[in-house]
Amino acid sequence: MPGSKPHPTLTTDRLILRPLTIADAAPMRALLNDVDIARMVSRIPHPYGLDDAHAYLAHLQSADPSCERVFAVQSDKDGLMGVVGLDPRDDGAVELGYWLGKPFWGRGYMTEAACAVLQWASGAWGRRFLVSRHFADNPASGRVLTKAGFLYTGEVRRSCSLARREPVSSRMMVWLA
Ligand SMILES: CC(C)(COP(=O)(O)OP(=O)(O)OC[C@H]1O[C@@H](n2cnc3c(N)ncnc32)[C@H](O)[C@@H]1OP(=O)(O)O)[C@@H](O)C(=O)NCCC(=O)NCCS
């Protein structure tokens, strides 16, 4: 059963992917209170306060581990750098999502993190099929997803963006183990 497995810590060449804890609230808030991140994701408000971080981290404590797993992305040198997670969607599919603090963009970190999470998801977590999406004006995320093995379905949906306060065109993708 996927849900019965403990939340693992994964390591890559440069990164440690570990469970988030309440101690991540302050560094998370410091990185995430950035409109350039918030406007590219669905459910991160802007401005992003410490209360928002605490509410999210509290939610994770009670999340169903059979369909929701979220990892802090960190390095020994930089501490918390971002988050990569797998969340349940309304239709039952599990969706990959992520963000990285701006100081760490453009060095291949999120591709490295996403690939490690996908490898774990298809192995110990037993997933054969995952979905993702990116806003049409976010080609960097499209590159991360294609480098990690996701394929475009061709479908474009309107998705919410809390930070933009309006629906945004999203390009839908799938990944098969
Ligand atoms: C998207 C995000 C996670 C990328 O993280 P990252 O560690 O910089 O990503 P990587 O370095 O692994 O890969 C980025 C790729 O996008 C490419 N890229 C960057 N900006 C681009 C642009 N404007 N147009 C096209 N490609 C772009 C890079 O060249 C790289 O591809 P390459 O390896 O083929 O050269 C990071 O920018 C981020 O957190 N953005 C805000 C939140 C977000 O968008 N989350 C995803 C929501 S779907």
The ligand as an SDF file (V2000), in Angstrom:
LIG
                    3D

 48 50  0  0  0  0  0  0  0  0999 V2000
   10.0160   26.6090  -12.8840 C   0  0  0  0  0  0  0  0  0  0  0  0
   11.1690   26.4760  -11.8830 C   0  0  0  0  0  0  0  0  0  0  0  0
   10.8240   25.4540  -10.8290 C   0  0  0  0  0  0  0  0  0  0  0  0
   12.3980   26.0220  -12.6530 C   0  0  0  0  0  0  0  0  0  0  0  0
   13.4280   25.6430  -11.7300 O   0  0  0  0  0  0  0  0  0  0  0  0
   14.9530   25.5530  -12.2330 P   0  0  0  0  0  0  0  0  0  0  0  0
   15.7160   24.8120  -11.2140 O   0  0  0  0  0  0  0  0  0  0  0  0
   15.4020   26.9220  -12.6050 O   0  0  0  0  0  0  0  0  0  0  0  0
   14.7440   24.6520  -13.5340 O   0  0  0  0  0  0  0  0  0  0  0  0
   15.9070   23.8940  -14.3390 P   0  0  0  0  0  0  0  0  0  0  0  0
   17.1590   24.7160  -14.2400 O   0  0  0  0  0  0  0  0  0  0  0  0
   15.9390   22.4780  -13.8710 O   0  0  0  0  0  0  0  0  0  0  0  0
   15.3260   23.9100  -15.8110 O   0  0  0  0  0  0  0  0  0  0  0  0
   14.8160   25.1300  -16.3740 C   0  0  0  0  0  0  0  0  0  0  0  0
   14.7650   24.9910  -17.8670 C   0  0  0  0  0  0  0  0  0  0  0  0
   13.9360   26.0420  -18.3550 O   0  0  0  0  0  0  0  0  0  0  0  0
   14.6580   26.7810  -19.3240 C   0  0  0  0  0  0  0  0  0  0  0  0
   14.1460   28.1370  -19.2740 N   0  0  0  0  0  0  0  0  0  0  0  0
   14.2910   29.0530  -18.3010 C   0  0  0  0  0  0  0  0  0  0  0  0
   13.6470   30.1840  -18.6340 N   0  0  0  0  0  0  0  0  0  0  0  0
   13.0780   29.9660  -19.8420 C   0  0  0  0  0  0  0  0  0  0  0  0
   12.2940   30.7480  -20.7310 C   0  0  0  0  0  0  0  0  0  0  0  0
   11.9260   31.9800  -20.4270 N   0  0  0  0  0  0  0  0  0  0  0  0
   11.9020   30.1760  -21.8820 N   0  0  0  0  0  0  0  0  0  0  0  0
   12.2300   28.9180  -22.2190 C   0  0  0  0  0  0  0  0  0  0  0  0
   12.9810   28.1230  -21.4090 N   0  0  0  0  0  0  0  0  0  0  0  0
   13.3930   28.6480  -20.2480 C   0  0  0  0  0  0  0  0  0  0  0  0
   16.1010   26.6510  -18.8940 C   0  0  0  0  0  0  0  0  0  0  0  0
   16.9740   26.9700  -19.9570 O   0  0  0  0  0  0  0  0  0  0  0  0
   16.1200   25.1670  -18.5240 C   0  0  0  0  0  0  0  0  0  0  0  0
   16.0930   24.3280  -19.6570 O   0  0  0  0  0  0  0  0  0  0  0  0
   17.4370   23.6850  -20.2920 P   0  0  0  0  0  0  0  0  0  0  0  0
   18.0220   22.8150  -19.2180 O   0  0  0  0  0  0  0  0  0  0  0  0
   16.9420   22.9180  -21.4580 O   0  0  0  0  0  0  0  0  0  0  0  0
   18.3520   24.8230  -20.6380 O   0  0  0  0  0  0  0  0  0  0  0  0
   11.4650   27.8360  -11.1910 C   0  0  0  0  0  0  0  0  0  0  0  0
   11.7370   28.8000  -12.1670 O   0  0  0  0  0  0  0  0  0  0  0  0
   10.3100   28.3040  -10.3390 C   0  0  0  0  0  0  0  0  0  0  0  0
   10.1830   27.9200   -9.1910 O   0  0  0  0  0  0  0  0  0  0  0  0
    9.4550   29.1660  -10.9240 N   0  0  0  0  0  0  0  0  0  0  0  0
    8.3030   29.7290  -10.2060 C   0  0  0  0  0  0  0  0  0  0  0  0
    7.3110   28.6750   -9.7640 C   0  0  0  0  0  0  0  0  0  0  0  0
    6.8840   27.7610  -10.8900 C   0  0  0  0  0  0  0  0  0  0  0  0
    6.8770   28.1260  -12.0480 O   0  0  0  0  0  0  0  0  0  0  0  0
    6.4950   26.5280  -10.5110 N   0  0  0  0  0  0  0  0  0  0  0  0
    5.9830   25.5720  -11.4690 C   0  0  0  0  0  0  0  0  0  0  0  0
    4.5290   25.7700  -11.7100 C   0  0  0  0  0  0  0  0  0  0  0  0
    3.9170   24.7110  -13.0080 S   0  0  0  0  0  0  0  0  0  0  0  0
  1  2  1  0
  2  3  1  0
  2  4  1  0
  2 36  1  0
  4  5  1  0
  5  6  1  0
  6  7  2  0
  6  8  1  0
  6  9  1  0
  9 10  1  0
 10 11  2  0
 10 12  1  0
 10 13  1  0
 13 14  1  0
 14 15  1  0
 15 16  1  0
 15 30  1  0
 16 17  1  0
 17 18  1  0
 17 28  1  0
 18 19  1  0
 18 27  1  0
 19 20  2  0
 20 21  1  0
 21 22  1  0
 21 27  2  0
 22 23  1  0
 22 24  2  0
 24 25  1  0
 25 26  2  0
 26 27  1  0
 28 29  1  0
 28 30  1  0
 30 31  1  0
 31 32  1  0
 32 33  2  0
 32 34  1  0
 32 35  1  0
 36 37  1  0
 36 38  1  0
 38 39  2  0
 38 40  1  0
 40 41  1  0
 41 42  1  0
 42 43  1  0
 43 44  2  0
 43 45  1  0
 45 46  1  0
 46 47  1  0
 47 48  1  0
M  END
$$$$
